Amino acid sequence: MAKVKHRTQRKRSTAKGFGQQNGHARSPLNGHGPHPSLHTPSHNAPDAIDASVHPLHGADLSHQHLAGANFSGANLSTANLSHANLKQADLSRAELVNVNLAHAVLTQAKLVQTNLIGSDLKFADLKSADLTQANLIGTELYRANLRRADLSGADLQRANLSGAVLLDADLAEANLSSATLHQTELSHAYLHRANFERSNLTQVHLCGAHLYGANFAQANLTGADLRFTRLQKANLTGANLTGANLRGANLTGANLSHANLTGANLRGTILTRSILTGAMLPDVENSAPVCE
């Protein structure tokens, strides 16, 4: 009777995408080129990354296709993800300190409570991304696309959002103190109780935005578009509103103490119960186009 030979199977890693196969690590960092799973389509994306097998700290993943990948809780600090495709990727609670994400695609990505402090997100596409309670202190978001993104409760202190697009975005209770928002597009955004204290909002577009209870104390709103905004009970103490357009804005119960409204357009502005102690008011009201 013929003997049947039994082969011992080598145990393989259960981690998809960045595990070991046949005893040899495969990664974009070991000189053998990108791992095939880095190019996996979003419908068959890698599972959670095993960082103990494949360290991601400081990794070069620029231009990689990582759509739908799960990096939840991973440490990618100082990594290069510029131009990477991270559409619908899960980066919740991940460490992304000082990461290069310039021009990266992060549409519909999940970045809940993600630490992005000091990261570069210039020109990044974050449309409809979930950045709830994310740490974005000192981040570079110049001309980033954040249309319809959820940034509620996010910390954006000292962040640069100049030229960024946040149309219809949710920034409820977000902290934007000392941030730069020069010519930032925030029309129709939801900014309930957001903090803009001492921020630079020169020529910002806030037409039709919801700003109930927002804090603009000592903020620079020179030339800002505030047409038809809802600023009930907002704090504008000491704010610079020189040349700002407040046509049709609702400032019921707002505090404008010592605010500078020189040259501002107040046509149709509701100032019921507003505090104007020490405020510099405009002499002439100018006409303005209808909010689009």
C-alpha positions as a printed Julia matrix, in Angstrom:
292×3 Matrix{Float64}:
   0.0     0.0    0.0
   1.4     3.39  -0.99
   2.33    5.66   1.86
   0.61    9.05   1.96
   2.99   11.89   2.69
   1.67   14.69   4.88
   3.11   18.17   4.34
   3.34   20.54   7.23
   1.76   23.82   6.2
   3.62   26.97   7.15
   1.5    29.19   9.34
   0.67   32.41   7.53
  -0.18   35.78   8.96
  -3.85   36.53   9.33
  -3.28   40.22   8.68
  -4.19   41.07   5.12
  -2.18   43.51   3.09
   0.91   43.92   5.26
   1.57   40.47   6.71
   4.35   38.01   5.99
   4.13   35.34   3.36
   6.44   32.3    3.22
   8.54   33.86   5.94
   9.45   36.96   3.94
   8.12   40.39   4.82
   6.59   42.24   1.91
   6.34   45.99   2.12
   6.96   49.13   0.12
   9.91   49.82   2.41
  12.05   46.7    2.0
  13.34   47.4   -1.48
  11.05   44.92  -3.26
   8.48   47.46  -4.45
   4.96   48.13  -3.27
   2.99   45.33  -1.69
   0.24   44.17  -4.09
  -2.45   44.86  -1.5
  -1.58   48.57  -1.56
  -3.28   48.63  -4.92
  -6.33   46.65  -3.8
  -9.58   48.23  -5.0
 -11.84   49.77  -2.37
 -14.38   46.9   -2.5
 -11.65   44.46  -1.42
  -9.52   46.72   0.75
  -6.97   45.47   3.33
  -8.15   44.73   6.85
  -6.71   46.4    9.93
  -2.97   46.89   9.6
  -0.72   44.95  11.94
   1.8    47.64  12.81
   3.97   45.13  14.73
   4.6    43.29  11.46
   4.73   46.32   9.19
   5.84   49.53  10.94
   4.16   52.55   9.37
   5.87   55.31  11.33
   7.75   57.41   8.79
   6.78   55.13   5.9
   6.8    56.4    2.32
   3.34   55.66   0.96
   3.15   58.56  -1.44
   1.06   58.02  -4.6
  -0.15   54.66  -3.25
  -3.69   53.38  -3.87
  -5.11   52.8   -0.38
  -8.81   53.38  -1.0
 -10.93   51.7    1.67
  -7.9    50.6    3.72
  -8.24   50.26   7.5
  -5.56   52.2    9.4
  -7.69   52.58  12.51
  -5.46   53.2   15.54
  -2.25   52.88  13.49
   0.81   55.08  14.03
   1.68   56.79  10.74
   3.39   59.81  12.27
   5.89   61.56   9.95
   4.81   59.27   7.09
   4.67   60.52   3.5
   1.15   60.07   2.1
   1.27   62.87  -0.42
  -0.91   62.23  -3.5
  -2.08   58.94  -1.92
  -5.6    57.69  -2.63
  -7.26   57.17   0.75
 -10.84   57.47  -0.39
 -13.2    55.94   2.21
 -10.21   54.77   4.27
 -10.61   54.33   8.03
  -8.03   56.4    9.92
 -10.04   56.76  13.12
  -7.92   57.41  16.23
  -4.76   57.0   14.15
  -1.58   58.93  14.92
  -0.82   61.17  11.94
   1.45   63.72  13.6
   3.51   65.76  11.12
   2.34   63.63   8.2
   2.6    64.8    4.58
  -0.89   64.49   3.09
  -0.54   67.22   0.48
  -2.8    66.56  -2.54
  -4.04   63.32  -0.91
  -7.54   62.06  -1.72
  -9.49   61.55   1.5
 -13.05   61.84   0.25
 -15.5    60.17   2.64
 -12.56   59.03   4.78
 -13.12   58.35   8.47
 -10.82   60.45  10.68
 -12.78   60.46  13.94
 -10.55   61.55  16.86
  -7.51   61.25  14.59
  -4.37   63.11  15.7
  -3.24   65.25  12.74
  -1.33   67.87  14.69
   1.18   69.73  12.51
   0.34   67.76   9.36
   0.44   69.08   5.79
  -2.94   68.82   4.04
  -2.44   71.45   1.35
  -4.81   70.89  -1.59
  -6.06   67.65   0.01
  -9.52   66.45  -1.01
 -11.5    65.86   2.2
 -14.95   66.18   0.72
 -17.58   64.58   3.0
 -14.83   63.28   5.33
 -15.64   62.62   8.98
 -13.21   64.59  11.15
 -15.35   64.65  14.29
 -13.23   65.65  17.31
 -10.04   65.38  15.25
  -6.88   67.1   16.48
  -5.87   69.52  13.72
  -3.81   71.96  15.78
  -1.35   73.82  13.56
  -2.28   71.86  10.45
  -1.76   73.23   6.94
  -5.07   73.1    5.08
  -4.36   75.7    2.42
  -6.93   75.35  -0.38
  -8.1    71.98   0.93
 -11.52   70.75  -0.19
 -13.66   70.2    2.92
 -17.06   70.59   1.3
 -19.72   68.88   3.46
 -17.04   67.57   5.83
 -17.91   66.94   9.48
 -15.5    68.86  11.72
 -17.79   69.14  14.72
 -15.81   69.38  17.93
 -12.51   69.41  16.02
  -9.51   71.35  17.37
  -8.19   73.67  14.64
  -6.22   76.09  16.76
  -3.58   77.94  14.72
  -4.51   75.95  11.61
  -4.15   77.55   8.18
  -7.39   77.26   6.2
  -6.71   80.07   3.76
  -8.53   79.52   0.49
 -10.03   76.26   1.74
 -13.56   75.28   0.68
 -15.93   74.36   3.52
 -19.29   74.86   1.85
 -22.07   73.2    3.89
 -19.45   71.83   6.32
 -20.3    71.1    9.97
 -17.99   72.89  12.43
 -20.3    72.98  15.42
 -18.31   73.73  18.6
 -15.03   73.5   16.67
 -12.07   75.41  18.11
 -10.57   77.73  15.47
  -8.91   80.21  17.81
  -5.89   82.0   16.31
  -6.52   80.17  13.01
  -6.02   81.75   9.58
  -9.08   81.73   7.32
  -8.18   84.36   4.72
 -10.63   84.11   1.79
 -11.9    80.79   3.13
 -15.24   79.62   1.7
 -17.66   78.88   4.55
 -20.97   79.84   2.97
 -23.94   78.0    4.48
 -21.63   76.16   6.9
 -22.95   75.12  10.32
 -20.79   76.86  12.94
 -22.96   76.69  16.04
 -20.86   77.88  19.03
 -17.61   77.65  17.06
 -14.64   79.51  18.54
 -12.88   82.04  16.25
 -11.25   84.09  18.99
  -8.32   86.17  17.66
  -8.55   84.42  14.28
  -7.72   86.0   10.92
 -10.94   85.93   8.87
 -10.11   88.66   6.37
 -12.31   88.45   3.27
 -13.83   85.21   4.53
 -17.05   84.03   2.86
 -19.7    83.25   5.48
 -22.82   84.08   3.48
 -25.84   82.33   4.98
 -23.75   80.53   7.62
 -25.22   79.38  10.96
 -23.18   81.13  13.66
 -25.46   81.03  16.68
 -23.4    81.68  19.82
 -20.1    81.72  17.89
 -17.12   83.48  19.48
 -15.39   86.13  17.34
 -13.79   88.07  20.19
 -10.82   90.11  18.91
 -11.11   88.41  15.49
 -10.15   90.19  12.27
 -13.16   90.13   9.93
 -12.04   92.94   7.64
 -13.93   92.75   4.34
 -15.77   89.6    5.44
 -18.91   88.48   3.63
 -21.47   87.99   6.42
 -24.63   88.48   4.4
 -27.69   86.75   5.84
 -25.66   85.02   8.54
 -27.33   83.87  11.75
 -25.25   85.47  14.47
 -27.74   85.41  17.33
 -25.98   85.73  20.69
 -22.58   85.71  18.97
 -19.62   87.28  20.77
 -18.01   89.94  18.56
 -16.34   91.88  21.36
 -13.47   93.94  19.98
 -13.81   92.34  16.54
 -12.55   94.2   13.47
 -15.46   94.33  11.02
 -14.1    97.14   8.87
 -15.77   97.02   5.46
 -17.62   93.81   6.34
 -20.9    93.06   4.57
 -23.58   92.29   7.17
 -26.57   92.86   4.92
 -29.59   90.95   6.22
 -27.57   89.33   9.04
 -29.36   88.44  12.28
 -27.38   89.78  15.25
 -30.16   89.49  17.82
 -28.61   89.52  21.3
 -25.07   89.64  19.88
 -22.27   91.4   21.78
 -20.55   94.0   19.58
 -18.87   95.92  22.39
 -15.87   97.91  21.11
 -16.2    96.29  17.67
 -15.0    98.29  14.66
 -17.8    98.51  12.07
 -16.3   101.35  10.06
 -17.48  101.09   6.45
 -19.55   97.99   7.2
 -22.83   97.37   5.37
 -25.65   97.08   7.93
 -28.58   97.33   5.52
 -31.36   95.07   6.76
 -29.23   93.86   9.68
 -31.2    92.82  12.76
 -29.63   94.32  15.89
 -32.42   93.67  18.39
 -31.03   93.57  21.96
 -27.48   93.72  20.58
 -24.81   95.29  22.79
 -23.04   98.15  20.99
 -21.17   99.75  23.88
 -18.06  101.51  22.55
 -18.59  100.16  19.02
 -17.48  102.21  16.0
 -20.51  102.3   13.69
 -20.58  103.08   9.94
 -21.8   106.46   8.69
 -23.23  105.2    5.4
 -24.86  101.91   4.44
 -23.89  100.6    1.04
 -25.85   98.33  -1.22
 -24.79   94.74  -1.78
 -25.71   91.88  -4.12
 -28.13   89.18  -3.08
 -26.55   86.15  -1.37
 -26.17   83.31  -3.85
